[in-house]
Amino acid sequence: MKRVVLVLLSSLLLSSCVQDDFFQHDALATEKELHGKAAAGPDSAWVIAGRHYDRSGFHRFFWGNHNRALWITPVKLPVFKLHSIHGGLRVVKKGGGYQTTSFQLQDSSGRLYAFRSIDKDPKHVLTEFWQGTFVTNILRDQTSAANPYGALIVPPLAKAVGVYHTTPKLYYVPAADTSFGKYSQEVQGKVFMLEEKYETPADFTPLFADDVIGFEESEDALRERFEKNNHHFNQKSFARARLLDLLVGDWDRHKGQWDWAITRQGTDTIYHPIPKDRDQVFLKMNDGLIPFIATNKLLARKLHSFDHNFSDVKAYMINAAFIDQRLLHELSLEDWQQIARQMQQLLTDQVIEQAVLELPAPVYTLVGDQITSNLKSRRDLLEEAAVKMYTILAKTVAVPGSDAEERFEVKRLNDEQVEVIVGRPQHGKTPAKELYRRTFRRSGTDEIILYGLGGDDEFVLSGDVQESILLKIYGGLGEDKVADNSTVAGWKKYTHIYDTNRGNEFTFGSETKDMTTDDVGVHAYDREGN
């Protein structure tokens, strides 16, 4: 059956052309569509977010019902008035997103906002060849799997568990609005989401703790972390935020979906997560013959539907793999369990029920009870999901240093446990500090990888055991010292050293496998995740 469907789909894709007039021209609901609903009032409008997702039963059989009912249901939204909302806004610049129409807006106090269309056009994620085919039609139609109002539920949940958050609001831009000047045609008649941005001191709100001194984007925060060993991410806070992602089914959490609040601890800088862009929560993708096949674990696994349980935790980690691997490597299983249990206590039935009531009333009528029930069920299973997430991340763990000087100490404690400690020596006004300590278990971890990056680093290994975990050491740039005094029974070597074979000092033991080379490419480490 799968083969028949794929052959049919292939013939459609290759023989059909893109539908140029796919999207609706104006979200404003007609009198016929309102079925006698009361007038919205002077500052509001009844709108339909995406009537173009209303399709026949035959189409839905193959391509799914998804969340089409939400897209085609009239809801009452405030009318967007650029020059009066938040005391008056101005357009700073147009965004460069591939799928949404977006703008950066600013109020008179300097506070920044993101203004994004809730509907998407995924055409430009395709190569030029496929953009003119039926593939574009299908991708556009599958946007109906998203919940256009789901982001409204997230802020109360985030507040309850202590995760920084934005507070998005939806607006309708009238078809006659000209306040966006040369960009007016791009916003007219559409539904947009207004969401706070966190970039400058003007963006501070009571949401943040008193010790927050600024904000940073992921690119800059990661660069600082790898260049200096007095910049750190709050990994427990990030784990809490990632478990919130799992709770609401947010599968698209790549590094660009995060901002960071900055605090200081002495001479050290700490980054705390601020998740944003919640347009992929509460996805409904697993209905319809073709999407059901396409979203199995061998194909588009990450497009995992929100339901009552966590049947595939790995699916929610695919897009976040880069940032998860770099910002969650400190935590033990006990840390994950404790964070999950705390969240379960804070996410009371009342918190969940009140959060879901943030949906527009007509949408709540359609899906409110089901989302509430699913959230309560997922909350009850959150510790189990946390254990699965830990288990996935624990298989291979990379521990990077920085471009400054560090000492890596590895102790093969016994046949089951290996302890890794990373410290920095005192340097100028920066005091000596233990940066990292974690005990790994052979039953859960197959491989530990240490990256010295820049600086003159030292690696010291000890312990005499029968069995252990494979350790790989990438010394990185600088003049490094590696001393392997550990032993593991058997012929297999459990310490692999990757570095250039000049300018370093090596003391190889019985466990050392010499992987040194004259190729400086051995120092490569992905810091950006591009």
C-alpha positions in Angstrom: 0.0 0.0 0.0 2.8 2.4 0.8 4.4 1.8 -2.6 1.1 2.5 -4.4 0.6 5.8 -2.4 4.2 6.9 -3.1 3.9 6.2 -6.8 0.6 8.1 -7.0 2.2 11.0 -5.1 5.3 11.1 -7.3 3.1 11.3 -10.5 1.1 14.1 -9.0 4.2 16.1 -7.9 5.9 15.8 -11.3 2.8 16.5 -13.5 1.1 19.3 -11.5 2.0 23.0 -11.2 2.0 25.3 -8.2 -1.2 27.0 -7.4 -0.3 30.7 -7.6 -3.5 32.0 -5.9 -3.3 29.6 -2.9 -3.8 32.0 0.1 -6.9 34.0 1.0 -6.8 37.7 0.2 -8.5 38.9 3.4 -9.0 37.2 6.8 -12.1 39.3 7.6 -15.1 37.0 7.9 -18.1 37.6 5.7 -21.7 37.8 7.1 -22.4 34.5 5.6 -19.4 32.9 7.4 -20.4 34.5 10.7 -23.8 32.8 10.8 -25.5 35.6 12.7 -22.7 36.3 15.3 -22.9 39.7 17.0 -20.9 42.6 15.5 -17.3 42.6 16.7 -17.2 46.3 17.7 -15.2 49.3 16.5 -11.8 48.0 17.7 -12.2 44.3 16.9 -13.0 42.1 13.9 -14.2 38.6 13.2 -11.6 36.8 11.2 -10.8 33.5 9.7 -7.1 32.7 9.9 -7.0 30.4 6.9 -10.1 29.6 4.9 -7.8 28.2 2.2 -7.2 25.1 4.4 -10.9 24.1 4.1 -10.8 21.1 1.8 -13.0 18.3 0.6 -13.4 15.0 2.4 -11.5 13.3 -0.4 -8.6 15.6 0.1 -8.7 15.2 3.8 -8.6 11.4 3.5 -5.2 11.6 1.8 -3.8 14.7 3.4 -5.5 14.9 6.8 -8.0 16.9 8.8 -5.1 18.3 10.9 -6.1 21.5 12.6 -8.2 22.7 9.7 -11.2 23.3 11.9 -9.3 25.9 13.8 -8.0 27.7 10.7 -11.5 28.1 9.3 -13.4 29.0 12.5 -14.3 32.7 12.9 -12.6 34.3 15.9 -12.8 37.8 17.3 -9.4 39.6 17.4 -8.4 43.2 18.1 -7.7 45.4 15.1 -4.0 46.3 14.8 -3.3 50.0 14.9 0.4 50.7 14.5 0.3 54.2 15.7 -1.6 53.6 18.9 -0.7 50.2 20.3 1.8 50.4 23.1 1.7 54.2 22.8 2.6 54.0 19.1 4.9 51.8 17.2 7.2 52.2 14.2 8.6 49.8 11.7 12.3 49.3 12.3 13.0 46.7 9.7 11.5 43.8 7.7 12.4 40.3 8.9 14.2 37.8 6.7 12.2 34.6 7.6 11.7 32.0 4.9 8.1 31.2 5.7 6.5 34.0 7.6 6.1 37.7 6.9 7.8 39.4 9.8 8.8 42.9 11.0 10.7 44.4 13.9 8.7 47.1 15.6 9.7 49.6 18.3 7.7 51.8 20.7 8.6 55.3 21.9 10.6 54.0 24.9 12.8 51.9 22.6 11.1 48.6 23.5 11.3 46.1 20.6 8.6 43.7 19.3 8.5 41.0 16.6 5.4 41.1 14.4 4.9 37.9 12.4 2.1 36.4 10.3 0.6 33.3 11.8 0.2 31.7 8.4 3.2 30.5 6.5 4.4 30.0 3.0 7.1 27.3 3.0 7.7 27.7 -0.8 11.2 29.1 -0.3 12.5 26.2 1.7 12.4 24.2 -1.6 14.9 24.3 -4.4 13.9 26.4 -7.4 12.9 23.3 -9.4 10.4 22.1 -6.9 8.9 25.6 -6.2 7.0 25.4 -9.5 5.5 22.0 -8.8 2.7 20.5 -6.8 5.2 20.0 -3.9 4.7 23.7 -3.0 0.9 23.1 -2.9 1.3 20.2 -0.6 3.7 22.0 1.8 1.4 25.0 1.9 -1.6 22.8 2.7 0.3 20.9 5.4 0.6 24.2 7.4 -2.9 23.3 8.5 -1.4 20.8 10.9 -0.2 23.8 13.1 -2.5 25.2 15.7 -2.7 28.9 14.9 -3.7 29.9 18.4 -1.5 27.4 20.4 1.1 30.0 21.4 -1.4 31.8 23.6 -1.6 28.8 26.0 2.2 28.7 26.7 2.9 31.9 28.8 0.8 30.8 31.8 2.4 27.4 31.8 5.9 28.9 31.5 5.2 31.4 34.3 4.0 28.5 36.6 7.3 26.6 36.2 9.7 29.5 36.3 10.6 29.7 32.6 11.1 33.1 31.1 8.7 33.7 28.2 7.2 36.1 25.8 3.5 37.0 25.9 2.2 36.9 22.3 -1.0 38.6 21.2 -2.9 38.2 17.9 -4.2 41.0 15.8 -6.0 41.5 12.5 -4.5 44.1 10.1 -7.4 45.6 8.0 -7.2 45.3 4.3 -7.2 49.0 3.9 -4.4 49.7 6.4 -1.5 51.7 4.9 0.5 52.4 8.1 3.3 50.0 7.0 4.1 52.2 4.1 5.9 50.4 1.3 5.2 47.1 3.1 1.5 47.7 3.5 0.5 45.1 0.9 2.4 42.4 2.8 0.3 42.9 5.9 -3.1 43.9 4.7 -6.0 41.6 5.5 -3.8 39.2 7.5 -3.6 37.9 11.1 -0.3 38.7 12.9 1.2 37.9 16.2 2.9 40.6 18.2 5.6 39.3 20.6 8.2 41.0 22.8 11.8 40.9 21.8 14.6 40.9 24.4 17.7 42.7 23.1 18.4 46.0 24.9 17.9 47.5 28.4 14.6 49.1 27.1 13.2 45.5 26.9 13.4 44.8 30.6 10.0 43.9 32.2 9.0 42.7 35.7 9.1 39.2 34.3 12.9 39.1 34.9 14.7 38.7 38.2 16.4 41.8 39.6 19.9 40.5 38.9 19.3 40.3 35.1 21.5 42.9 33.5 21.0 42.3 29.8 20.1 40.0 26.9 22.0 38.0 24.2 21.1 36.1 21.1 22.2 32.4 20.8 25.0 33.1 18.3 26.7 35.6 20.6 26.2 33.7 23.8 27.6 30.5 22.2 30.6 32.4 20.9 31.4 33.9 24.3 31.0 30.5 26.0 33.5 28.8 23.7 36.0 31.7 23.7 36.0 32.2 27.5 35.7 29.9 30.5 33.9 32.5 32.6 30.8 32.4 30.5 28.3 29.6 31.3 24.8 28.5 30.4 22.4 27.7 33.3 21.8 24.1 32.3 19.2 23.3 34.9 17.1 26.2 33.7 17.6 25.1 30.1 16.5 21.5 31.0 13.3 23.0 32.6 12.6 25.0 29.4 13.2 21.9 27.2 10.8 19.8 29.3 8.2 22.6 28.8 8.8 22.2 25.1 8.0 18.5 25.4 4.9 19.3 27.5 3.4 21.5 24.7 4.8 19.4 21.9 7.1 22.0 20.5 9.3 20.1 18.0 11.1 23.1 16.4 13.6 24.3 19.1 16.7 25.1 17.1 19.2 27.6 18.4 17.5 30.5 16.7 14.4 29.9 18.9 16.1 31.2 22.0 17.3 34.4 23.6 19.2 34.6 26.8 19.0 36.7 30.0 22.3 37.6 31.4 23.3 37.6 35.1 26.7 37.9 36.8 28.3 35.8 39.6 31.5 37.5 40.5 33.6 37.6 37.4 31.5 34.9 35.7 28.6 35.5 33.2 25.5 33.2 33.3 23.0 32.8 30.5 19.4 31.9 31.3 17.0 30.7 28.5 14.1 32.7 27.0 12.2 30.5 24.6 10.4 32.3 21.8 8.5 31.6 18.5 5.9 29.1 19.7 4.3 28.6 16.3 4.8 24.8 16.3 3.0 23.8 19.5 0.1 21.4 19.6 0.8 20.0 16.1 -1.8 17.6 14.6 -0.1 15.7 11.8 -0.8 12.0 12.2 -4.1 11.9 10.4 -4.5 11.5 6.6 -3.1 8.5 4.8 0.0 10.2 3.3 1.1 12.3 6.4 0.6 9.2 8.6 3.1 7.4 6.4 5.4 10.3 6.0 5.8 11.1 9.7 6.9 7.6 10.7 10.3 7.2 12.3 12.1 6.6 9.0 10.9 9.8 7.3 9.7 13.1 8.7 9.9 11.9 12.3 10.2 15.3 13.9 6.7 16.3 12.8 5.2 14.5 15.8 1.6 15.0 16.7 0.6 16.4 20.1 -1.5 13.8 22.0 -1.9 12.4 25.5 1.6 10.9 25.9 5.3 11.1 24.9 5.4 8.1 22.5 8.5 9.5 20.7 10.7 11.8 22.8 13.4 11.6 20.2 11.2 13.3 17.6 11.1 16.4 19.8 14.9 16.5 20.0 15.8 16.3 16.3 15.8 20.0 15.5 17.3 20.9 18.9 20.1 18.3 18.6 22.9 20.9 18.3 21.9 23.0 21.3 20.8 20.1 23.5 24.2 18.4 23.1 26.1 21.6 24.1 23.8 22.9 26.9 22.6 19.8 28.7 25.9 17.8 29.1 26.3 18.6 32.8 23.1 17.1 34.2 22.7 13.8 35.9 19.7 11.5 35.8 18.8 12.7 39.3 18.9 16.3 38.1 16.4 15.6 35.3 14.1 13.7 37.6 14.1 16.4 40.2 13.4 19.1 37.7 10.5 17.1 36.2 9.0 16.4 39.6 9.1 20.1 40.5 7.4 21.0 37.3 4.7 18.4 37.9 3.9 19.9 41.3 3.7 23.4 39.8 1.6 22.5 36.9 -1.6 22.0 38.8 -4.9 21.2 37.2 -6.0 24.8 37.7 -2.9 26.2 36.1 -3.5 24.0 33.0 -7.2 24.8 32.8 -6.6 28.5 33.0 -3.8 28.4 30.4 -6.0 26.7 27.9 -8.7 29.3 28.5 -6.4 31.8 26.7 -7.6 30.3 23.4 -10.3 32.4 21.6 -13.7 31.2 22.8 -14.8 29.5 19.5 -11.4 27.7 19.3 -11.7 26.6 22.9 -15.1 25.1 22.2 -13.5 22.9 19.5 -10.4 21.7 21.2 -10.1 23.2 24.7 -11.2 20.1 26.6 -8.9 17.8 24.5 -5.9 20.0 24.9 -6.5 20.3 28.6 -6.9 16.6 29.0 -3.7 15.9 27.0 -1.7 18.5 29.0 -2.7 16.9 32.3 -1.8 13.5 31.0 1.6 14.7 29.7 2.3 16.4 33.0 1.7 13.2 34.8 4.2 11.5 32.4 6.8 14.3 32.5 9.3 12.5 34.7 9.2 9.5 32.5 9.8 11.7 29.4 12.7 13.4 31.3 14.3 10.0 31.9 14.0 9.2 28.1 15.5 12.5 27.2 18.4 12.0 29.6 18.9 8.5 28.3 19.2 9.7 24.7 21.6 12.5 25.5 23.7 10.2 27.8 24.7 7.8 25.1 27.5 10.0 23.7 28.4 13.1 25.7 30.7 15.8 24.4 32.4 18.1 27.0 33.9 21.2 25.4 36.4 23.5 27.1 37.1 26.9 25.7 39.8 29.0 24.0 41.2 29.7 27.5 43.3 27.3 29.6 41.6 24.3 31.3 42.5 21.1 33.1 40.5 18.0 32.3 40.7 15.2 34.9 39.3 11.7 34.1 39.0 9.1 36.8 38.0 5.6 36.0 36.5 5.0 39.4 35.4 1.4 38.9 34.0 -1.0 36.3 30.8 1.1 36.1 31.7 4.7 36.8 33.9 7.3 35.1 34.2 10.8 36.6 35.1 13.9 34.5 36.2 17.1 36.2 37.1 20.3 34.3 38.7 23.2 36.1 40.3 26.5 35.2 43.4 27.9 36.8 43.5 31.5 38.2 44.1 34.0 35.5 44.4 37.7 36.3 41.2 38.7 38.2 39.4 35.5 37.2 39.7 33.1 40.1 40.3 29.3 39.8 37.1 27.4 39.6 35.7 23.9 39.0 33.7 24.3 35.8 32.4 20.8 35.4 31.9 17.6 37.4 29.9 14.6 36.3 30.1 10.9 37.0 29.1 8.7 34.0 27.9 5.2 34.1 29.0 2.6 31.6 25.4 1.2 31.6 24.1 4.4 30.1 27.1 6.0 28.3 29.0 4.5 25.4 31.4 7.4 24.7 32.8 10.5 26.3 34.4 13.2 24.1 36.6 15.9 25.5 37.4 19.0 23.5 40.1 21.3 24.6 39.5 23.9 21.9 42.0 26.7 22.2 44.5 27.4 25.0 47.2 25.2 26.6 45.1 22.5 28.1 46.0 19.6 30.3 44.3 16.1 30.3 45.1 13.6 33.1 43.6 10.1 33.2 43.8 7.7 36.1 42.2 4.4 37.4 42.8 0.7 37.1 39.6 -1.2 36.1 38.3 -4.3 34.3 35.8 -2.4 32.1 35.2 1.2 31.2 33.8 3.8 28.8 35.5 4.8 25.6 37.1 8.3 26.0 38.1 10.5 23.0 40.3 13.5 23.6 40.6 16.3 21.0 43.3 18.6 22.4 42.6 21.5 20.0 44.7 24.5 19.3 47.4 25.3 21.8 50.2 23.3 23.4 48.5 20.6 25.3 49.6 18.0 27.8 48.0 14.6 27.9 49.0 11.9 30.5 47.1 8.6 30.4 47.8 6.7 33.5 44.7 4.6 33.4 44.4 0.9 32.6 41.4 -1.3 31.5 41.6 -5.0 31.2 41.6 -6.6 27.7 43.0 -5.8 24.3 40.7 -2.9 23.5 42.1 0.6 24.0 39.8 3.0 25.8 41.6 6.3 25.4 41.8 7.8 21.8 44.0 10.9 21.4 43.2 13.3 18.5 45.6 16.2 18.1 48.4 17.5 15.9 51.6 15.5 16.5 53.8 18.6 17.1 53.9 21.2 19.8 52.2 18.9 22.4 53.4 16.8 25.3 52.0 13.2 25.4 52.5 10.5 28.0 50.8 7.5 26.5 49.8 4.4 28.6 48.5 1.0 27.9 45.0 2.4 27.1 46.1 5.1 24.7 45.4 4.8 21.0 47.5 7.4 19.1 45.3 9.2 16.6 47.6 12.3 16.3 48.2 13.7 12.8 49.8 16.6 11.0 46.4 17.7 9.7 45.2 20.8 11.6 41.6 19.8 10.6 41.7 17.6 13.6 41.0 20.7 15.7 37.6 21.3 14.1 34.7 21.8 16.4 31.2 22.9 15.4 30.6 26.1 17.5 27.8 27.6 15.4 25.6 24.7 14.3 25.0 26.1 10.9 
